[in-house]
Amino acid sequence: MSKPRVAVHAADPLTQLGLESCLDRRPQLEPAALEEADVVLVAVETADATTLDTLRDLPAPERARFVLVVGTGWSVDPSAAVECGVRAVLWRAEANPTALVRTVVRVAAGQAWLPPTVQGRLLDQVAHVQRDVLRPRGLTSSGLSAREIDVLRLVSEGFDLAEIALKLSYSERTIKKIVSSVMARLGLRNRVHAVSYAIRAGLI
């Protein structure tokens, strides 16, 4: 298994040098240029809207994940940070070499780490979107309604449309419309594709 390629970005040259020295000669990691990195360690004093602009402007690959080392505070929308590729946040006071390497390795492996305060803000935001935006429209965070997910689950279990209609107390025509609506909305080719999408998305 190849080692994750990691790059460092900091506005302050001393901070840049300090972070690079923390990661230097670590057998778990391979130093890389920003353009080639799997994980980019970014140091900021305060995480804010400017931080997100910085992440968007970095010449890192689109697939790269970011680890933020934050000095004094967090005043950015957590979901916007996640959308920009942030997968971990470390407070500078806790960012010793061991913690940095461990976090970079975990992020490269697809894991994430957010401090409890940032997690709390993110969960509050998810709850708000679910309660005030999605639920009034009959949707879940997946973009599918609970009824649509039930239908896809039963399709995945091998039931035909008539059997699904009977189980859910709908007409077969309604079930067909539900399946067709899901496929059209998500650009799916057929029922097998729809079930595959739902499984990959963790819906069923």
N, C-alpha and C positions, 0 to 999 in steps of 0.2 A: 504494500500500500504506500502510495507516494505521500511525502510529508506536505502539510499545508504550507503554501507560500504566503508570507506575511510582509506587509509594508507598514511604514509608520508615517504619519503626517501630523505636524505640530507647527503652529505659527511662530513659536518661540524656538530658536535654534538650540538653546540649552535643554529644553524639554524634549526636543527631537532626539538629541544626542543621548539623553538619559534613557528614553524609552528604547532606543536602538540597542543600547548597552545591556538593558534588561533581557532583551531577546537574543542577543549575540551568542553564538556558539551553543545554542540549545539544540540537542539532537532531535527533538520533536518537530522543529520548525526549519523552514528554508527561507532565508531573507530574499525579498524580491522587490522589483520596482513597482510603483503604483499601477502601472499599466498591465502587470502580470499577476497581481496579488489575488489570492483567494479570500484573505482576510486583511482588512486595513485597520490598524490601530490609530485612532484619531484623538488627540488631546485638545480639550477646550476648557476655558475657565468656567463659563456658564453655557449650558445647553439652551439655545434659543432659536428663533427663526433664522438667524444668520448662520447658525451651525448647519441647518438643513441645506441652505444655499451652498455652503462650503462642500458638503457631501455630494450634492448634485454636480458641482463643478469639478470635482476631482477626476483625474483621468484614469479611474479604476474601471475594470471590466464590469459590465452590467450585472454579472453573476456574483460579484464580490459582496462580502458581508462586512459590516462595520462593527467595531468595538469602540465605544466612546469612553474615554477617561475624562471625567468631569471634575472640575475643581470645586466650585462653590455652590452651584445651584442648578435647578431644572425648571425651565419655564417654557417648555415646548410641548406641543400636542404629541402625546405618546404614539398615537396611531400614525401620525405623519412621519415620525421618526422611524417606525417600523416599515412604512411604505418606502422610505429612502434607503432601506437596507440595514438599519441598526438592529443588531441581534443581541447585543450585550452592552451593559453600562456598568462601569466601575467608578466609584468615587476615588479621587486621587489619593486621599489619605489611606485607602485600603489597597491601592494598586502596587503591591510589592511584586518582585520578579516572579515568584511562584504563582501568585494569583493571575498575573498577566498571561503567563504561558498556559496555565490551566484553562483560562477563559478563551484564549485564541484557539486552542486545540478543540475545545468543546464546540465553539461556534463553527469551526471548519467542518466538524462532524454533523452539523445540522441542529445542534442544540442552541439554547438561548439562556441568557441570564439578565434579569432586571432587578434592581434593588426593590425592596418592598414598597417604598414610597412611589416609585414609578409604576410598579405593578398595580398598586391601588388606583392610581389615576387612569391607567389603561382599562382596568376592569370597570371603573365607574363610567368611562366613556362607552365601553361595549354595552353595559346595561342601559345607558341612555339611548343608544341607537336601537337596541332591541325593543325597548319599552315605547319610545316616542316616535320612532321612524318606521321600523319594520312591522311590529305587531299590529298597529292600526291598519296596515295594508295586507295583513294575513301572511306575512313572510317571516322567514327565519334569517339568521346571519348568512346562511348559504345562498340566499336569493330564491330559495324554494319554499313553498308553503308546507306545513306539516302534512297536509293531505297529499301533496305531490311526493313527498318523501315516503309516505306510507305505500303509495302505489308502486314506486320504484323498488322498495324493499320486497314487496310481494312478487313483482316481476322477477327480481333476482332469485327468489325462492322457487321459481318454476311455475307459478300459477299463470293460467291464461287470463285474458281480459274478462271473460264471463265469470270466472271464479273470483277474480278480484272484485268485480262489481258486487257479487253476492256477499263476500266477506265484509265489504265496506258499506253495504246498503246503498249503493248508487246504481244507476243504469249503466249498462255496458257502453252506451254512447258517451256518457259522462266520463267514464274511465278512458275511452279512446281520446276524447278531447283533452283530458289532463296530460296524457302521455304525449300527444302531438304538440301541446303548448310548451311543455318542457323541452322537447327536442328542438322546436323552432326558436325558442328564446335563447337556448344555450348553443345553438348551432351544431346539434348532434345528429348523426346520420340515421340511426335506427335504435331500437330498444336495447340491443346489446351495448351499443355505444353509450346510451343513457345510463344503463346499470354500471358500466365501467367507470363513467364519470362520477357517479354517486359513491362508488367504492373508493376511488382515489381521493375524493374530497372528504372521506370519513363520515359520510351521511348515513350509510347503511353498513 
